[in-house]
Amino acid sequence: MFNPNSSLLAGAMTRDQLQAALTSAQQAYLELSTGAKGVSFSYTQGDGTRSVAYQQTDIGQLTALIQLLQAQLGIVKRPRVTLRFRY
């Protein structure tokens, strides 16, 4: 059972901060899922060429973060767990 008082996010952030983090994570999930977020960019300035590279986010880790934030906010009762079948 999920306990919001002992989770990784307990006491660290206010409810408004948690809600803002959830919104940001969900937006990142949408951008990553649709391919709208770039990873590497190059541009030319007056004194030469510059490039910027961002780290590619793992969609599984992003999904886990969203589920943790939702559980901490009480949106879902507990994060989803892996289903295991018994034969």
Summary of the structure (lengths in Angstrom):
residues: 87
radius of gyration: 18.0
end to end distance: 24.8
largest distance: 67.2
contacts: 167
relative contact order: 0.19
helix: 40%
strand: 14%
